[in-house]
């Protein structure tokens, strides 16, 4: 039985290691960013909006 959206990827050992390192790097960067944001106790949620005025 096939699972929808599942793909059969084959990675070399070096590629798997690179993906693992990249994932850890992003996890740490997000955690570093999240701590000050939580402590800031902002009153409003905000996000970047990609609007281009021509």
N, C-alpha and C positions, 0 to 999 in steps of 0.2 A: 504494500500500500504506500503510495507516494504522498508526501506531505506538500501541500501547496506552498510555494515560495522557497522550498528547500532546493539547494544547489549542491552539486558534487564538486567541491574544489579540491585540488591536489596542490599542496605547497611543499617546497623543499624545507629542510630543517632550518636553513638560513632565513627563508621567508617567514616561517612561523616565529622564529626568534625576533625578527624585525617587527612583526605585527604585535607581538607581546610587549616589546619595548615601547613601541609607539602608543599602545593602549595605556601602559603604566605612566608614560610621560603626560598624556592627556588627562588621566585621572588625577595626577598630582597637581597639574596646572589648574584644573577645575576646583579642586579642594582648596588650593591656595587662594583662589578668587572668592570662593564661597564663604570662607570664614570672616573676612572683613565686611562682606555684604550683610551677613547675619548680624554682626555687631553694630552695624550702622543704623539698624532699626528704621529703615526708610518708611515714610508714611504712604508712598504711592509706588505701585509697580510701574516699571518703565521698560521700554525696549527700543532698540534701534529700528528706525523705519527707513526703508530704502526708497525714498521718493525723489525723483529727479524732476526739477523744474526746467523746462525749455522754453 
